[in-house]
Amino acid sequence: MKGGVVKKPADRGVATVYACLGIVVLLAITGLAAHLGAAALARQRAETGADLAALAGAAKVLLGPDVVCATVVRVAVANGAQVQSCSVVGTDVLVTVTARAGTGPFAGAGTGRARAGPVDVISAA
């Protein structure tokens, strides 16, 4: 200290920089959470669509695979899913669907698979 003059620290304005960095980090975390939420919602929609479509198809399995797959497509579309595959193996219906949730950069996609058919009767011998 010379002549009674006190030197000020050279870190003026650093709080503003830290506040801006904090806001950027919070926005990035919010964007990531929105994206993960959309992906989880899409997966749930796809699984629900696949389950319901397979059950509806299984109810029509005795009418033939064409009727089964037409029913599967109708039910899946009604649940917001797109059918990727539909097959009838014996009396079982195998369905794979995809669904999307959200729009823009926060959109998510999910895949659902389901199998439905009659329950095997196990006899107590």
N, CA, C and O atoms as a GROMACS GRO file, in nm:
protein
  500
    1MET      N    1   0.085  -0.116   0.000
    1MET     CA    2   0.000   0.000   0.000
    1MET      C    3   0.090   0.123   0.000
    1MET      O    4   0.166   0.146   0.094
    2LYS      N    5   0.080   0.200  -0.105
    2LYS     CA    6   0.162   0.318  -0.121
    2LYS      C    7   0.073   0.440  -0.126
    2LYS      O    8  -0.017   0.447  -0.209
    3GLY      N    9   0.094   0.531  -0.044
    3GLY     CA   10   0.020   0.656  -0.045
    3GLY      C   11  -0.126   0.641  -0.009
    3GLY      O   12  -0.208   0.725  -0.047
    4GLY      N   13  -0.163   0.534   0.063
    4GLY     CA   14  -0.300   0.516   0.109
    4GLY      C   15  -0.396   0.465   0.003
    4GLY      O   16  -0.517   0.470   0.024
    5VAL      N   17  -0.346   0.416  -0.111
    5VAL     CA   18  -0.432   0.364  -0.216
    5VAL      C   19  -0.443   0.212  -0.201
    5VAL      O   20  -0.342   0.141  -0.193
    6VAL      N   21  -0.566   0.164  -0.197
    6VAL     CA   22  -0.591   0.020  -0.184
    6VAL      C   23  -0.620  -0.036  -0.323
    6VAL      O   24  -0.706   0.016  -0.394
    7LYS      N   25  -0.548  -0.142  -0.361
    7LYS     CA   26  -0.572  -0.205  -0.492
    7LYS      C   27  -0.695  -0.294  -0.484
    7LYS      O   28  -0.713  -0.371  -0.390
    8LYS      N   29  -0.780  -0.282  -0.584
    8LYS     CA   30  -0.900  -0.365  -0.591
    8LYS      C   31  -0.863  -0.497  -0.659
    8LYS      O   32  -0.777  -0.500  -0.747
    9PRO      N   33  -0.930  -0.606  -0.618
    9PRO     CA   34  -0.902  -0.733  -0.684
    9PRO      C   35  -0.941  -0.727  -0.832
    9PRO      O   36  -1.027  -0.649  -0.872
   10ALA      N   37  -0.877  -0.811  -0.912
   10ALA     CA   38  -0.897  -0.810  -1.057
   10ALA      C   39  -1.009  -0.904  -1.102
   10ALA      O   40  -1.016  -0.937  -1.220
   11ASP      N   41  -1.094  -0.948  -1.011
   11ASP     CA   42  -1.198  -1.044  -1.050
   11ASP      C   43  -1.336  -0.981  -1.058
   11ASP      O   44  -1.436  -1.047  -1.028
   12ARG      N   45  -1.344  -0.857  -1.099
   12ARG     CA   46  -1.475  -0.790  -1.112
   12ARG      C   47  -1.555  -0.855  -1.224
   12ARG      O   48  -1.501  -0.878  -1.332
   13GLY      N   49  -1.683  -0.885  -1.200
   13GLY     CA   50  -1.771  -0.939  -1.302
   13GLY      C   51  -1.768  -1.090  -1.314
   13GLY      O   52  -1.837  -1.147  -1.398
   14VAL      N   53  -1.689  -1.157  -1.232
   14VAL     CA   54  -1.680  -1.302  -1.244
   14VAL      C   55  -1.810  -1.370  -1.200
   14VAL      O   56  -1.839  -1.480  -1.246
   15ALA      N   57  -1.887  -1.309  -1.114
   15ALA     CA   58  -2.014  -1.367  -1.070
   15ALA      C   59  -2.113  -1.376  -1.187
   15ALA      O   60  -2.191  -1.471  -1.194
   16THR      N   61  -2.110  -1.280  -1.276
   16THR     CA   62  -2.197  -1.281  -1.393
   16THR      C   63  -2.162  -1.398  -1.484
   16THR      O   64  -2.250  -1.466  -1.537
   17VAL      N   65  -2.034  -1.422  -1.502
   17VAL     CA   66  -1.990  -1.533  -1.586
   17VAL      C   67  -2.034  -1.666  -1.524
   17VAL      O   68  -2.084  -1.754  -1.594
   18TYR      N   69  -2.016  -1.680  -1.393
   18TYR     CA   70  -2.058  -1.803  -1.325
   18TYR      C   71  -2.209  -1.822  -1.333
   18TYR      O   72  -2.257  -1.935  -1.349
   19ALA      N   73  -2.285  -1.713  -1.321
   19ALA     CA   74  -2.430  -1.723  -1.330
   19ALA      C   75  -2.472  -1.768  -1.470
   19ALA      O   76  -2.562  -1.851  -1.484
   20CYS      N   77  -2.409  -1.715  -1.572
   20CYS     CA   78  -2.440  -1.757  -1.710
   20CYS      C   79  -2.405  -1.903  -1.732
   20CYS      O   80  -2.482  -1.976  -1.794
   21LEU      N   81  -2.291  -1.947  -1.682
   21LEU     CA   82  -2.254  -2.088  -1.694
   21LEU      C   83  -2.353  -2.177  -1.620
   21LEU      O   84  -2.388  -2.284  -1.670
   22GLY      N   85  -2.397  -2.135  -1.504
   22GLY     CA   86  -2.496  -2.212  -1.428
   22GLY      C   87  -2.627  -2.225  -1.504
   22GLY      O   88  -2.689  -2.331  -1.503
   23ILE      N   89  -2.670  -2.118  -1.568
   23ILE     CA   90  -2.794  -2.122  -1.646
   23ILE      C   91  -2.780  -2.217  -1.764
   23ILE      O   92  -2.872  -2.292  -1.794
   24VAL      N   93  -2.666  -2.214  -1.832
   24VAL     CA   94  -2.642  -2.304  -1.945
   24VAL      C   95  -2.646  -2.449  -1.899
   24VAL      O   96  -2.705  -2.534  -1.966
   25VAL      N   97  -2.585  -2.478  -1.786
   25VAL     CA   98  -2.586  -2.615  -1.733
   25VAL      C   99  -2.728  -2.658  -1.698
   25VAL      O  100  -2.767  -2.771  -1.728
   26LEU      N  101  -2.805  -2.571  -1.635
   26LEU     CA  102  -2.944  -2.604  -1.601
   26LEU      C  103  -3.029  -2.627  -1.725
   26LEU      O  104  -3.113  -2.716  -1.726
   27LEU      N  105  -3.008  -2.549  -1.829
   27LEU     CA  106  -3.082  -2.568  -1.954
   27LEU      C  107  -3.045  -2.701  -2.019
   27LEU      O  108  -3.131  -2.770  -2.073
   28ALA      N  109  -2.918  -2.737  -2.015
   28ALA     CA  110  -2.875  -2.865  -2.072
   28ALA      C  111  -2.937  -2.982  -1.996
   28ALA      O  112  -2.981  -3.079  -2.057
   29ILE      N  113  -2.940  -2.973  -1.864
   29ILE     CA  114  -3.000  -3.080  -1.782
   29ILE      C  115  -3.150  -3.089  -1.809
   29ILE      O  116  -3.205  -3.199  -1.816
   30THR      N  117  -3.216  -2.976  -1.824
   30THR     CA  118  -3.359  -2.975  -1.854
   30THR      C  119  -3.387  -3.038  -1.991
   30THR      O  120  -3.482  -3.115  -2.005
   31GLY      N  121  -3.305  -3.006  -2.090
   31GLY     CA  122  -3.320  -3.066  -2.223
   31GLY      C  123  -3.300  -3.216  -2.220
   31GLY      O  124  -3.374  -3.290  -2.285
   32LEU      N  125  -3.200  -3.261  -2.145
   32LEU     CA  126  -3.174  -3.405  -2.133
   32LEU      C  127  -3.291  -3.475  -2.064
   32LEU      O  128  -3.332  -3.583  -2.106
   33ALA      N  129  -3.344  -3.414  -1.961
   33ALA     CA  130  -3.459  -3.474  -1.891
   33ALA      C  131  -3.581  -3.481  -1.982
   33ALA      O  132  -3.655  -3.580  -1.979
   34ALA      N  133  -3.603  -3.379  -2.063
   34ALA     CA  134  -3.717  -3.381  -2.156
   34ALA      C  135  -3.699  -3.490  -2.261
   34ALA      O  136  -3.795  -3.558  -2.297
   35HIS      N  137  -3.577  -3.507  -2.309
   35HIS     CA  138  -3.550  -3.611  -2.409
   35HIS      C  139  -3.569  -3.751  -2.349
   35HIS      O  140  -3.629  -3.837  -2.412
   36LEU      N  141  -3.518  -3.773  -2.230
   36LEU     CA  142  -3.534  -3.902  -2.164
   36LEU      C  143  -3.681  -3.930  -2.133
   36LEU      O  144  -3.727  -4.044  -2.145
   37GLY      N  145  -3.754  -3.828  -2.095
   37GLY     CA  146  -3.897  -3.844  -2.069
   37GLY      C  147  -3.973  -3.882  -2.195
   37GLY      O  148  -4.062  -3.967  -2.191
   38ALA      N  149  -3.939  -3.820  -2.308
   38ALA     CA  150  -4.004  -3.853  -2.435
   38ALA      C  151  -3.971  -3.996  -2.477
   38ALA      O  152  -4.057  -4.067  -2.528
   39ALA      N  153  -3.847  -4.038  -2.454
   39ALA     CA  154  -3.809  -4.175  -2.489
   39ALA      C  155  -3.883  -4.277  -2.403
   39ALA      O  156  -3.927  -4.380  -2.453
   40ALA      N  157  -3.896  -4.248  -2.274
   40ALA     CA  158  -3.969  -4.339  -2.185
   40ALA      C  159  -4.116  -4.346  -2.223
   40ALA      O  160  -4.177  -4.453  -2.221
   41LEU      N  161  -4.174  -4.232  -2.258
   41LEU     CA  162  -4.314  -4.229  -2.300
   41LEU      C  163  -4.334  -4.307  -2.430
   41LEU      O  164  -4.432  -4.379  -2.445
   42ALA      N  165  -4.241  -4.292  -2.523
   42ALA     CA  166  -4.251  -4.364  -2.651
   42ALA      C  167  -4.241  -4.515  -2.628
   42ALA      O  168  -4.315  -4.592  -2.689
   43ARG      N  169  -4.150  -4.555  -2.541
   43ARG     CA  170  -4.137  -4.699  -2.513
   43ARG      C  171  -4.265  -4.754  -2.449
   43ARG      O  172  -4.310  -4.863  -2.483
   44GLN      N  173  -4.322  -4.678  -2.358
   44GLN     CA  174  -4.446  -4.722  -2.294
   44GLN      C  175  -4.560  -4.731  -2.394
   44GLN      O  176  -4.638  -4.826  -2.391
   45ARG      N  177  -4.569  -4.633  -2.484
   45ARG     CA  178  -4.672  -4.637  -2.588
   45ARG      C  179  -4.653  -4.758  -2.679
   45ARG      O  180  -4.749  -4.824  -2.716
   46ALA      N  181  -4.528  -4.785  -2.714
   46ALA     CA  182  -4.501  -4.898  -2.803
   46ALA      C  183  -4.535  -5.030  -2.735
   46ALA      O  184  -4.595  -5.117  -2.797
   47GLU      N  185  -4.498  -5.045  -2.609
   47GLU     CA  186  -4.529  -5.169  -2.538
   47GLU      C  187  -4.679  -5.188  -2.522
   47GLU      O  188  -4.730  -5.299  -2.538
   48THR      N  189  -4.749  -5.080  -2.489
   48THR     CA  190  -4.895  -5.088  -2.475
   48THR      C  191  -4.960  -5.122  -2.608
   48THR      O  192  -5.049  -5.207  -2.615
   49GLY      N  193  -4.915  -5.055  -2.714
   49GLY     CA  194  -4.970  -5.083  -2.847
   49GLY      C  195  -4.945  -5.226  -2.890
   49GLY      O  196  -5.033  -5.290  -2.948
   50ALA      N  197  -4.825  -5.278  -2.863
   50ALA     CA  198  -4.792  -5.416  -2.900
   50ALA      C  199  -4.877  -5.515  -2.820
   50ALA      O  200  -4.928  -5.612  -2.876
   51ASP      N  201  -4.890  -5.491  -2.690
   51ASP     CA  202  -4.969  -5.582  -2.606
   51ASP      C  203  -5.115  -5.588  -2.652
   51ASP      O  204  -5.171  -5.696  -2.671
   52LEU      N  205  -5.175  -5.471  -2.669
   52LEU     CA  206  -5.316  -5.469  -2.708
   52LEU      C  207  -5.337  -5.525  -2.848
   52LEU      O  208  -5.435  -5.595  -2.873
   53ALA      N  209  -5.245  -5.495  -2.940
   53ALA     CA  210  -5.257  -5.547  -3.077
   53ALA      C  211  -5.244  -5.699  -3.079
   53ALA      O  212  -5.318  -5.767  -3.149
   54ALA      N  213  -5.149  -5.752  -3.002
   54ALA     CA  214  -5.131  -5.898  -2.997
   54ALA      C  215  -5.254  -5.966  -2.937
   54ALA      O  216  -5.296  -6.071  -2.985
   55LEU      N  217  -5.310  -5.908  -2.832
   55LEU     CA  218  -5.430  -5.966  -2.772
   55LEU      C  219  -5.549  -5.962  -2.868
   55LEU      O  220  -5.625  -6.058  -2.878
   56ALA      N  221  -5.564  -5.851  -2.939
   56ALA     CA  222  -5.673  -5.841  -3.037
   56ALA      C  223  -5.654  -5.942  -3.150
   56ALA      O  224  -5.749  -6.003  -3.196
   57GLY      N  225  -5.529  -5.957  -3.193
   57GLY     CA  226  -5.500  -6.056  -3.297
   57GLY      C  227  -5.525  -6.197  -3.250
   57GLY      O  228  -5.576  -6.280  -3.326
   58ALA      N  229  -5.490  -6.226  -3.126
   58ALA     CA  230  -5.509  -6.361  -3.072
   58ALA      C  231  -5.657  -6.396  -3.065
   58ALA      O  232  -5.694  -6.513  -3.076
   59ALA      N  233  -5.741  -6.297  -3.045
   59ALA     CA  234  -5.885  -6.323  -3.041
   59ALA      C  235  -5.939  -6.365  -3.178
   59ALA      O  236  -6.045  -6.427  -3.187
   60LYS      N  237  -5.866  -6.331  -3.285
   60LYS     CA  238  -5.910  -6.364  -3.421
   60LYS      C  239  -5.825  -6.472  -3.485
   60LYS      O  240  -5.834  -6.493  -3.606
   61VAL      N  241  -5.742  -6.542  -3.408
   61VAL     CA  242  -5.643  -6.634  -3.464
   61VAL      C  243  -5.707  -6.747  -3.545
   61VAL      O  244  -5.644  -6.796  -3.639
   62LEU      N  245  -5.826  -6.789  -3.513
   62LEU     CA  246  -5.891  -6.898  -3.586
   62LEU      C  247  -5.943  -6.854  -3.723
   62LEU      O  248  -5.982  -6.938  -3.804
   63LEU      N  249  -5.945  -6.722  -3.749
   63LEU     CA  250  -5.993  -6.671  -3.878
   63LEU      C  251  -5.882  -6.661  -3.982
   63LEU      O  252  -5.910  -6.631  -4.098
   64GLY      N  253  -5.759  -6.687  -3.944
   64GLY     CA  254  -5.649  -6.686  -4.039
   64GLY      C  255  -5.554  -6.569  -4.018
   64GLY      O  256  -5.590  -6.467  -3.958
   65PRO      N  257  -5.430  -6.584  -4.068
   65PRO     CA  258  -5.327  -6.483  -4.045
   65PRO      C  259  -5.358  -6.347  -4.108
   65PRO      O  260  -5.318  -6.245  -4.052
   66ASP      N  261  -5.427  -6.344  -4.221
   66ASP     CA  262  -5.460  -6.216  -4.283
   66ASP      C  263  -5.552  -6.133  -4.195
   66ASP      O  264  -5.532  -6.013  -4.177
   67VAL      N  265  -5.653  -6.198  -4.140
   67VAL     CA  266  -5.747  -6.129  -4.051
   67VAL      C  267  -5.675  -6.086  -3.923
   67VAL      O  268  -5.698  -5.977  -3.871
   68VAL      N  269  -5.589  -6.174  -3.872
   68VAL     CA  270  -5.514  -6.144  -3.750
   68VAL      C  271  -5.429  -6.019  -3.770
   68VAL      O  272  -5.435  -5.926  -3.689
   69CYS      N  273  -5.350  -6.016  -3.877
   69CYS     CA  274  -5.259  -5.903  -3.898
   69CYS      C  275  -5.335  -5.774  -3.930
   69CYS      O  276  -5.289  -5.666  -3.894
   70ALA      N  277  -5.449  -5.784  -3.998
   70ALA     CA  278  -5.531  -5.665  -4.022
   70ALA      C  279  -5.582  -5.608  -3.889
   70ALA      O  280  -5.585  -5.487  -3.870
   71THR      N  281  -5.622  -5.696  -3.800
   71THR     CA  282  -5.667  -5.654  -3.667
   71THR      C  283  -5.552  -5.593  -3.588
   71THR      O  284  -5.569  -5.491  -3.522
   72VAL      N  285  -5.435  -5.655  -3.596
   72VAL     CA  286  -5.317  -5.605  -3.526
   72VAL      C  287  -5.284  -5.463  -3.572
   72VAL      O  288  -5.260  -5.375  -3.490
   73VAL      N  289  -5.284  -5.441  -3.703
   73VAL     CA  290  -5.252  -5.308  -3.757
   73VAL      C  291  -5.356  -5.206  -3.710
   73VAL      O  292  -5.319  -5.096  -3.670
   74ARG      N  293  -5.483  -5.241  -3.716
   74ARG     CA  294  -5.590  -5.148  -3.676
   74ARG      C  295  -5.575  -5.107  -3.530
   74ARG      O  296  -5.586  -4.989  -3.496
   75VAL      N  297  -5.550  -5.203  -3.443
   75VAL     CA  298  -5.539  -5.174  -3.299
   75VAL      C  299  -5.410  -5.097  -3.269
   75VAL      O  300  -5.412  -5.005  -3.187
   76ALA      N  301  -5.301  -5.133  -3.333
   76ALA     CA  302  -5.174  -5.063  -3.310
   76ALA      C  303  -5.184  -4.917  -3.352
   76ALA      O  304  -5.138  -4.828  -3.280
   77VAL      N  305  -5.241  -4.891  -3.468
   77VAL     CA  306  -5.256  -4.754  -3.516
   77VAL      C  307  -5.346  -4.674  -3.423
   77VAL      O  308  -5.320  -4.556  -3.397
   78ALA      N  309  -5.451  -4.736  -3.372
   78ALA     CA  310  -5.541  -4.669  -3.277
   78ALA      C  311  -5.468  -4.632  -3.148
   78ALA      O  312  -5.510  -4.540  -3.078
   79ASN      N  313  -5.359  -4.702  -3.117
   79ASN     CA  314  -5.280  -4.673  -2.998
   79ASN      C  315  -5.155  -4.591  -3.029
   79ASN      O  316  -5.068  -4.578  -2.943
   80GLY      N  317  -5.146  -4.536  -3.148
   80GLY     CA  318  -5.034  -4.449  -3.183
   80GLY      C  319  -4.905  -4.521  -3.215
   80GLY      O  320  -4.797  -4.465  -3.198
   81ALA      N  321  -4.913  -4.644  -3.261
   81ALA     CA  322  -4.794  -4.722  -3.294
   81ALA      C  323  -4.800  -4.768  -3.438
   81ALA      O  324  -4.907  -4.776  -3.498
   82GLN      N  325  -4.683  -4.798  -3.494
   82GLN     CA  326  -4.674  -4.852  -3.630
   82GLN      C  327  -4.624  -4.994  -3.622
   82GLN      O  328  -4.526  -5.023  -3.554
   83VAL      N  329  -4.691  -5.084  -3.693
   83VAL     CA  330  -4.654  -5.225  -3.690
   83VAL      C  331  -4.531  -5.248  -3.777
   83VAL      O  332  -4.528  -5.211  -3.894
   84GLN      N  333  -4.430  -5.309  -3.718
   84GLN     CA  334  -4.309  -5.346  -3.792
   84GLN      C  335  -4.318  -5.490  -3.841
   84GLN      O  336  -4.275  -5.522  -3.952
   85SER      N  337  -4.375  -5.576  -3.758
   85SER     CA  338  -4.393  -5.715  -3.800
   85SER      C  339  -4.513  -5.775  -3.728
   85SER      O  340  -4.546  -5.739  -3.615
   86CYS      N  341  -4.577  -5.867  -3.798
   86CYS     CA  342  -4.690  -5.941  -3.744
   86CYS      C  343  -4.681  -6.082  -3.800
   86CYS      O  344  -4.676  -6.101  -3.922
   87SER      N  345  -4.678  -6.179  -3.711
   87SER     CA  346  -4.673  -6.318  -3.759
   87SER      C  347  -4.757  -6.405  -3.667
   87SER      O  348  -4.774  -6.379  -3.548
   88VAL      N  349  -4.808  -6.512  -3.729
   88VAL     CA  350  -4.887  -6.610  -3.655
   88VAL      C  351  -4.809  -6.740  -3.658
   88VAL      O  352  -4.782  -6.796  -3.764
   89VAL      N  353  -4.774  -6.789  -3.540
   89VAL     CA  354  -4.701  -6.916  -3.526
   89VAL      C  355  -4.791  -7.010  -3.447
   89VAL      O  356  -4.805  -6.998  -3.325
   90GLY      N  357  -4.850  -7.103  -3.518
   90GLY     CA  358  -4.946  -7.191  -3.451
   90GLY      C  359  -5.067  -7.109  -3.411
   90GLY      O  360  -5.137  -7.054  -3.496
   91THR      N  361  -5.091  -7.102  -3.282
   91THR     CA  362  -5.200  -7.018  -3.231
   91THR      C  363  -5.148  -6.895  -3.158
   91THR      O  364  -5.225  -6.825  -3.092
   92ASP      N  365  -5.018  -6.869  -3.169
   92ASP     CA  366  -4.959  -6.751  -3.106
   92ASP      C  367  -4.945  -6.638  -3.208
   92ASP      O  368  -4.916  -6.662  -3.325
   93VAL      N  369  -4.966  -6.517  -3.162
   93VAL     CA  370  -4.949  -6.398  -3.245
   93VAL      C  371  -4.827  -6.323  -3.193
   93VAL      O  372  -4.820  -6.289  -3.075
   94LEU      N  373  -4.732  -6.296  -3.282
   94LEU     CA  374  -4.610  -6.223  -3.248
   94LEU      C  375  -4.616  -6.087  -3.316
   94LEU      O  376  -4.633  -6.078  -3.437
   95VAL      N  377  -4.600  -5.980  -3.237
   95VAL     CA  378  -4.614  -5.844  -3.289
   95VAL      C  379  -4.494  -5.760  -3.245
   95VAL      O  380  -4.449  -5.770  -3.131
   96THR      N  381  -4.443  -5.678  -3.338
   96THR     CA  382  -4.340  -5.579  -3.308
   96THR      C  383  -4.388  -5.445  -3.362
   96THR      O  384  -4.425  -5.435  -3.478
   97VAL      N  385  -4.389  -5.342  -3.276
   97VAL     CA  386  -4.434  -5.210  -3.316
   97VAL      C  387  -4.333  -5.104  -3.272
   97VAL      O  388  -4.250  -5.128  -3.185
   98THR      N  389  -4.342  -4.986  -3.335
   98THR     CA  390  -4.264  -4.871  -3.291
   98THR      C  391  -4.359  -4.756  -3.267
   98THR      O  392  -4.465  -4.746  -3.329
   99ALA      N  393  -4.320  -4.667  -3.176
   99ALA     CA  394  -4.401  -4.549  -3.146
   99ALA      C  395  -4.308  -4.432  -3.120
   99ALA      O  396  -4.194  -4.449  -3.075
  100ARG      N  397  -4.357  -4.313  -3.149
  100ARG     CA  398  -4.280  -4.191  -3.125
  100ARG      C  399  -4.356  -4.103  -3.027
  100ARG      O  400  -4.479  -4.106  -3.022
  101ALA      N  401  -4.282  -4.025  -2.952
  101ALA     CA  402  -4.343  -3.929  -2.860
  101ALA      C  403  -4.262  -3.801  -2.865
  101ALA      O  404  -4.139  -3.805  -2.874
  102GLY      N  405  -4.328  -3.690  -2.858
  102GLY     CA  406  -4.259  -3.562  -2.862
  102GLY      C  407  -4.231  -3.518  -3.004
  102GLY      O  408  -4.251  -3.594  -3.100
  103THR      N  409  -4.184  -3.394  -3.017
  103THR     CA  410  -4.151  -3.340  -3.148
  103THR      C  411  -4.018  -3.267  -3.141
  103THR      O  412  -3.971  -3.230  -3.033
  104GLY      N  413  -3.959  -3.246  -3.256
  104GLY     CA  414  -3.834  -3.170  -3.264
  104GLY      C  415  -3.719  -3.243  -3.199
  104GLY      O  416  -3.710  -3.365  -3.203
  105PRO      N  417  -3.629  -3.165  -3.138
  105PRO     CA  418  -3.509  -3.227  -3.080
  105PRO      C  419  -3.538  -3.310  -2.955
  105PRO      O  420  -3.453  -3.385  -2.909
  106PHE      N  421  -3.658  -3.296  -2.900
  106PHE     CA  422  -3.692  -3.370  -2.779
  106PHE      C  423  -3.779  -3.492  -2.808
  106PHE      O  424  -3.842  -3.546  -2.717
  107ALA      N  425  -3.783  -3.536  -2.932
  107ALA     CA  426  -3.863  -3.653  -2.969
  107ALA      C  427  -3.792  -3.780  -2.924
  107ALA      O  428  -3.669  -3.787  -2.918
  108GLY      N  429  -3.871  -3.879  -2.895
  108GLY     CA  430  -3.817  -4.010  -2.857
  108GLY      C  431  -3.889  -4.118  -2.935
  108GLY      O  432  -4.003  -4.101  -2.976
  109ALA      N  433  -3.822  -4.230  -2.954
  109ALA     CA  434  -3.882  -4.343  -3.025
  109ALA      C  435  -3.865  -4.467  -2.939
  109ALA      O  436  -3.766  -4.482  -2.867
  110GLY      N  437  -3.962  -4.555  -2.947
  110GLY     CA  438  -3.955  -4.679  -2.869
  110GLY      C  439  -4.007  -4.796  -2.949
  110GLY      O  440  -4.087  -4.779  -3.042
  111THR      N  441  -3.962  -4.914  -2.912
  111THR     CA  442  -4.005  -5.037  -2.977
  111THR      C  443  -4.071  -5.127  -2.873
  111THR      O  444  -4.024  -5.137  -2.760
  112GLY      N  445  -4.180  -5.191  -2.914
  112GLY     CA  446  -4.248  -5.285  -2.825
  112GLY      C  447  -4.272  -5.417  -2.895
  112GLY      O  448  -4.303  -5.421  -3.014
  113ARG      N  449  -4.256  -5.524  -2.821
  113ARG     CA  450  -4.279  -5.659  -2.874
  113ARG      C  451  -4.377  -5.730  -2.782
  113ARG      O  452  -4.374  -5.713  -2.660
  114ALA      N  453  -4.465  -5.810  -2.842
  114ALA     CA  454  -4.562  -5.884  -2.762
  114ALA      C  455  -4.593  -6.016  -2.829
  114ALA      O  456  -4.583  -6.032  -2.950
  115ARG      N  457  -4.632  -6.110  -2.745
  115ARG     CA  458  -4.674  -6.242  -2.791
  115ARG      C  459  -4.802  -6.276  -2.717
  115ARG      O  460  -4.810  -6.262  -2.595
  116ALA      N  461  -4.902  -6.321  -2.791
  116ALA     CA  462  -5.029  -6.356  -2.727
  116ALA      C  463  -5.084  -6.482  -2.794
  116ALA      O  464  -5.066  -6.505  -2.913
  117GLY      N  465  -5.149  -6.560  -2.714
  117GLY     CA  466  -5.208  -6.684  -2.762
  117GLY      C  467  -5.277  -6.755  -2.647
  117GLY      O  468  -5.281  -6.705  -2.535
  118PRO      N  469  -5.330  -6.871  -2.675
  118PRO     CA  470  -5.400  -6.943  -2.568
  118PRO      C  471  -5.304  -6.993  -2.461
  118PRO      O  472  -5.187  -7.021  -2.488
  119VAL      N  473  -5.355  -7.002  -2.343
  119VAL     CA  474  -5.276  -7.052  -2.231
  119VAL      C  475  -5.276  -7.204  -2.237
  119VAL      O  476  -5.380  -7.267  -2.253
  120ASP      N  477  -5.157  -7.263  -2.225
  120ASP     CA  478  -5.147  -7.408  -2.222
  120ASP      C  479  -5.207  -7.459  -2.090
  120ASP      O  480  -5.179  -7.407  -1.983
  121VAL      N  481  -5.289  -7.561  -2.102
  121VAL     CA  482  -5.350  -7.620  -1.984
  121VAL      C  483  -5.254  -7.728  -1.931
  121VAL      O  484  -5.220  -7.823  -2.001
  122ILE      N  485  -5.212  -7.711  -1.807
  122ILE     CA  486  -5.125  -7.807  -1.745
  122ILE      C  487  -5.209  -7.892  -1.649
  122ILE      O  488  -5.265  -7.841  -1.552
  123SER      N  489  -5.218  -8.018  -1.678
  123SER     CA  490  -5.300  -8.104  -1.594
  123SER      C  491  -5.216  -8.159  -1.479
  123SER      O  492  -5.098  -8.193  -1.497
  124ALA      N  493  -5.277  -8.167  -1.365
  124ALA     CA  494  -5.210  -8.226  -1.249
  124ALA      C  495  -5.226  -8.377  -1.257
  124ALA      O  496  -5.333  -8.430  -1.229
  125ALA      N  497  -5.120  -8.445  -1.296
  125ALA     CA  498  -5.130  -8.590  -1.317
  125ALA      C  499  -5.101  -8.667  -1.193
  125ALA      O  500  -5.105  -8.790  -1.194
   0.00000   0.00000   0.00000
